[in-house]
């Protein structure tokens, strides 16, 4: 993976910054410098955030949003990179909170969710070829599948952070263990050891608990004979007792069934007696209720009669209500008639007063006629004539001024038109010289795009050739290594066979030494007779036997390790052959496309431009030719554009002047004609007073006229209103008299109808009818209540008679039962049943307890048998992984030691020899005794000059840095290889170089230059001033205040 660009918007201290790694094109080593806290490491947070939604530190993704970003601004990172010749881009926005815009409360927040988009781009990084993912989990899996790296592995490979670069070399064995743990994730091996130990402990404890539980279960068991010692014999006696209890329970179940039949018969007889007793009691109660109903019959009859009277009164109630309403209405109409008569008298008086006022209006009408004549004369004749004279005078003066100004402007415009005509001719001739400039620009742009493609192809060719050289070198080294490992494996196998033979011989001697007369020999099978041929007099000690076993295991382990290493080498060689073949094919394909593209570019260039490119590809010469032609085209375009602009302006001005001149000439003619017309009209008008004088006289005349007209209208309106008021009230009086007459007639008719009514026998006269009517009004619910009571009585009487008939049919001639005797017989049967059921229940409980005991004992027996069979191999395995082995190492330190050996082997092969000019090689300290190196992770160096192994603590400052750098780079490479061979073509070292003296710093820089030559981009993060003059390519991070920082490129 090779970074190309990374853009950060409102991310950390960066408001909107883009890093283009293509700017570092002079070498692959560059410096990232700036003040402490300026944001040097933030750009790598952005890279890991874009890929994995995490940072390089412990900060969460939502904490990376800039503090200065407003709620309307987004936070975003766009990372573009190349991987295996293809181009990708990830755009990611974190999840963060902003204030709600519509909320009244300032503390109300809403969440903007994380957004991500992962796409593949074309080689020009302009167009999307395909969408890879747009969901967080989807993009995470796609990135891991593409790079073959998790987020933690990527961070460990691409960035060597502060405090973990140089500290590894000087760390103690325990400290190295923690660092390697964090890099390789070997906690699983320590967890495996702990789990195995726990399993051994758990199994031992489980066996003990199972035996204790066996004894606890049998504490209360009654043994028919003496309790056996063996568990299997105890279980047999328990099973035999279970069978006997099952037989006793079957006999008891038959007895319960017999007794249950006897109880059911007694229960049926008792239930029948209870039912008959209930029927007899219900019959007696019903007869008693019939007697009670007969006693209330006279009272119900009275209620029937009262109900009949009220029903009749209710039927004729509307007629009596009509009489009452008519009487009330007649009384009210008589009062209204008296009031209306008083109103009519008052209206007659008002009309008389209005007629007297009307006699005074004649004089006012004569004066109004005169005032109207005077107003019409002033407004219709004198005022229009005076206004017209004043208006003509003003128009005449204005027209004269406009005419003089138009004649002056016309002369000026004619002069401007002549000047602009000459300028247009000159600029048109100049533009014709650049007629083919657009075609040249189009040709140049197309050729420039093809040139960029060729440059990219040349870069890919160089990278592929470098890759081929690297792969060929690795292949040669692997072949040599494979040959060496094959020789080592043969030696290891021979050594392992010797150690196994020695171990076998010791076992045979031990077996023979322990033989007794009459025993068969385990080696040859013959019976030992006391002869020395089958007996060893030499006793083998346990220590000798253990040493032989450990030696054989260690030799076998060495064979296994070498076999695995050879298999790994074979796999890597096969992979290298595939990679070399793929690189060759890609190189041939790119070369073919490059040659065709170069030929096309040369032909079209020579056809369109005079600047020569040359027969062969020379990027510098081609680039200079493009720059020269681009400069010429740009200059000509600028001249043409300026000329076109001036021509357009001149043409627009010429047209505008022409239009203005035409308008001016038209205005002169129009103004001249208007002036003559106005002057003639002025002479035709008669002489009049001033407009102000006439308007004042007209105003006074209208004010007097309006006042008189209003007074006359008020008098006429008052007379009309008085006449109308009198007429309306007289009509109302007549109408009220008519209503009173009709209402009296209606009352007489209702009284006649009442007199004609025929009263029922139970009502004496009309007075009783009136009383009943009043009672209906005062107690409106009485009629309904009487109806309900009478109806309820009739229904109860009918129900009682029907019930008595049904009971007589059901009882017939049955006599009263003896319930006491039946109950006693049922109770006795129930007692007998409960006794045999209790005995059965006791037997069932005893059997269930016995069966449960038997089942639990069987389960314990099976579990103990399985635990005993599995524990032997588990105990041996737990002891080995816990350090009981030839290396005296637990499993995790052993694995870490293998990883560290691989790291040191990688460092010896690729780095330390070159960085130290062949003087040093790393050696893993084999002494695992003592607290200082109990994990076996101490590192020494083989000093070729001194011819001895030294501790790394004896290295000088510069040597220590070189050694630390070699190990750090090797750690990154091994972690990378362990992650599936992922290729990350960038490395950033975040290290405090300020502690190095001048000489050591120079050695460190030389070491970094050597690393850069391997083809990997190396960025050094430091704010040390002395390094700025040593590393030519620099990316500076500068604080701008208020939490902002900006990026600047600099090349020395």
Secondary structure as the mmCIF struct_conf table of DSSP 4:
data_model
#
loop_
_struct_conf.conf_type_id
_struct_conf.id
_struct_conf.beg_label_comp_id
_struct_conf.beg_label_asym_id
_struct_conf.beg_label_seq_id
_struct_conf.end_label_comp_id
_struct_conf.end_label_asym_id
_struct_conf.end_label_seq_id
STRN STRN1 UNK A 2 UNK A 11
TURN_TY1_P TURN_TY1_P1 UNK A 12 UNK A 13
STRN STRN2 UNK A 14 UNK A 20
HELX_RH_3T_P HELX_RH_3T_P1 UNK A 21 UNK A 23
BEND BEND1 UNK A 26 UNK A 26
BEND BEND2 UNK A 28 UNK A 28
STRN STRN3 UNK A 29 UNK A 34
TURN_TY1_P TURN_TY1_P2 UNK A 36 UNK A 37
BEND BEND3 UNK A 38 UNK A 39
TURN_TY1_P TURN_TY1_P3 UNK A 40 UNK A 41
HELX_RH_AL_P HELX_RH_AL_P1 UNK A 42 UNK A 52
BEND BEND4 UNK A 53 UNK A 53
BEND BEND5 UNK A 56 UNK A 58
HELX_RH_3T_P HELX_RH_3T_P2 UNK A 61 UNK A 64
STRN STRN4 UNK A 65 UNK A 65
TURN_TY1_P TURN_TY1_P4 UNK A 67 UNK A 68
TURN_TY1_P TURN_TY1_P5 UNK A 71 UNK A 72
BEND BEND6 UNK A 73 UNK A 73
STRN STRN5 UNK A 76 UNK A 83
TURN_TY1_P TURN_TY1_P6 UNK A 84 UNK A 85
STRN STRN6 UNK A 86 UNK A 93
STRN STRN7 UNK A 96 UNK A 99
BEND BEND7 UNK A 101 UNK A 102
BEND BEND8 UNK A 104 UNK A 105
TURN_TY1_P TURN_TY1_P7 UNK A 106 UNK A 107
STRN STRN8 UNK A 109 UNK A 112
HELX_LH_PP_P HELX_LH_PP_P1 UNK A 113 UNK A 114
STRN STRN9 UNK A 115 UNK A 121
TURN_TY1_P TURN_TY1_P8 UNK A 123 UNK A 124
BEND BEND9 UNK A 125 UNK A 125
BEND BEND10 UNK A 127 UNK A 127
STRN STRN10 UNK A 128 UNK A 133
BEND BEND11 UNK A 135 UNK A 135
HELX_RH_AL_P HELX_RH_AL_P2 UNK A 136 UNK A 147
BEND BEND12 UNK A 148 UNK A 148
HELX_RH_AL_P HELX_RH_AL_P3 UNK A 151 UNK A 158
STRN STRN11 UNK A 159 UNK A 160
TURN_TY1_P TURN_TY1_P9 UNK A 162 UNK A 163
BEND BEND13 UNK A 164 UNK A 166
HELX_RH_AL_P HELX_RH_AL_P4 UNK A 167 UNK A 170
HELX_RH_AL_P HELX_RH_AL_P5 UNK A 173 UNK A 184
TURN_TY1_P TURN_TY1_P10 UNK A 186 UNK A 186
HELX_RH_AL_P HELX_RH_AL_P6 UNK A 187 UNK A 217
TURN_TY1_P TURN_TY1_P11 UNK A 218 UNK A 220
BEND BEND14 UNK A 224 UNK A 225
HELX_LH_PP_P HELX_LH_PP_P2 UNK A 226 UNK A 228
BEND BEND15 UNK A 229 UNK A 230
HELX_RH_AL_P HELX_RH_AL_P7 UNK A 231 UNK A 295
TURN_TY1_P TURN_TY1_P12 UNK A 296 UNK A 296
HELX_RH_AL_P HELX_RH_AL_P8 UNK A 297 UNK A 315
TURN_TY1_P TURN_TY1_P13 UNK A 316 UNK A 316
HELX_RH_AL_P HELX_RH_AL_P9 UNK A 317 UNK A 358
TURN_TY1_P TURN_TY1_P14 UNK A 359 UNK A 360
HELX_RH_AL_P HELX_RH_AL_P10 UNK A 361 UNK A 377
HELX_RH_PI_P HELX_RH_PI_P1 UNK A 378 UNK A 382
HELX_RH_AL_P HELX_RH_AL_P11 UNK A 383 UNK A 431
HELX_RH_3T_P HELX_RH_3T_P3 UNK A 432 UNK A 434
TURN_TY1_P TURN_TY1_P15 UNK A 435 UNK A 436
HELX_RH_AL_P HELX_RH_AL_P12 UNK A 437 UNK A 513
TURN_TY1_P TURN_TY1_P16 UNK A 514 UNK A 514
TURN_TY1_P TURN_TY1_P17 UNK A 517 UNK A 518
HELX_LH_PP_P HELX_LH_PP_P3 UNK A 519 UNK A 519
STRN STRN12 UNK A 520 UNK A 520
HELX_LH_PP_P HELX_LH_PP_P4 UNK A 521 UNK A 521
TURN_TY1_P TURN_TY1_P18 UNK A 522 UNK A 524
HELX_LH_PP_P HELX_LH_PP_P5 UNK A 526 UNK A 526
STRN STRN13 UNK A 527 UNK A 527
HELX_LH_PP_P HELX_LH_PP_P6 UNK A 528 UNK A 528
BEND BEND16 UNK A 530 UNK A 530
HELX_RH_3T_P HELX_RH_3T_P4 UNK A 532 UNK A 534
BEND BEND17 UNK A 538 UNK A 538
HELX_LH_PP_P HELX_LH_PP_P7 UNK A 539 UNK A 541
HELX_RH_AL_P HELX_RH_AL_P13 UNK A 542 UNK A 608
BEND BEND18 UNK A 610 UNK A 611
BEND BEND19 UNK A 615 UNK A 616
HELX_RH_AL_P HELX_RH_AL_P14 UNK A 619 UNK A 684
BEND BEND20 UNK A 685 UNK A 685
HELX_LH_PP_P HELX_LH_PP_P8 UNK A 686 UNK A 687
HELX_RH_AL_P HELX_RH_AL_P15 UNK A 691 UNK A 755
TURN_TY1_P TURN_TY1_P19 UNK A 756 UNK A 756
TURN_TY1_P TURN_TY1_P20 UNK A 761 UNK A 762
BEND BEND21 UNK A 765 UNK A 765
HELX_RH_AL_P HELX_RH_AL_P16 UNK A 766 UNK A 778
BEND BEND22 UNK A 779 UNK A 779
TURN_TY1_P TURN_TY1_P21 UNK A 780 UNK A 781
HELX_RH_AL_P HELX_RH_AL_P17 UNK A 782 UNK A 811
TURN_TY1_P TURN_TY1_P22 UNK A 812 UNK A 813
HELX_LH_PP_P HELX_LH_PP_P9 UNK A 814 UNK A 817
HELX_RH_AL_P HELX_RH_AL_P18 UNK A 819 UNK A 881
TURN_TY1_P TURN_TY1_P23 UNK A 882 UNK A 883
BEND BEND23 UNK A 885 UNK A 885
TURN_TY1_P TURN_TY1_P24 UNK A 886 UNK A 887
HELX_RH_AL_P HELX_RH_AL_P19 UNK A 891 UNK A 910
TURN_TY1_P TURN_TY1_P25 UNK A 911 UNK A 911
HELX_RH_AL_P HELX_RH_AL_P20 UNK A 912 UNK A 915
TURN_TY1_P TURN_TY1_P26 UNK A 916 UNK A 918
STRN STRN14 UNK A 920 UNK A 924
BEND BEND24 UNK A 930 UNK A 931
TURN_TY1_P TURN_TY1_P27 UNK A 932 UNK A 935
BEND BEND25 UNK A 936 UNK A 936
STRN STRN15 UNK A 939 UNK A 943
TURN_TY1_P TURN_TY1_P28 UNK A 944 UNK A 947
STRN STRN16 UNK A 948 UNK A 951
HELX_RH_3T_P HELX_RH_3T_P5 UNK A 952 UNK A 954
BEND BEND26 UNK A 955 UNK A 955
HELX_RH_AL_P HELX_RH_AL_P21 UNK A 957 UNK A 978
TURN_TY1_P TURN_TY1_P29 UNK A 979 UNK A 980
BEND BEND27 UNK A 981 UNK A 981
STRN STRN17 UNK A 986 UNK A 990
HELX_RH_3T_P HELX_RH_3T_P6 UNK A 993 UNK A 995
BEND BEND28 UNK A 996 UNK A 996
HELX_RH_AL_P HELX_RH_AL_P22 UNK A 998 UNK A 1012
TURN_TY1_P TURN_TY1_P30 UNK A 1013 UNK A 1015
STRN STRN18 UNK A 1017 UNK A 1021
HELX_RH_3T_P HELX_RH_3T_P7 UNK A 1025 UNK A 1027
TURN_TY1_P TURN_TY1_P31 UNK A 1028 UNK A 1030
BEND BEND29 UNK A 1032 UNK A 1032
STRN STRN19 UNK A 1033 UNK A 1041
TURN_TY1_P TURN_TY1_P32 UNK A 1042 UNK A 1043
STRN STRN20 UNK A 1044 UNK A 1051
#
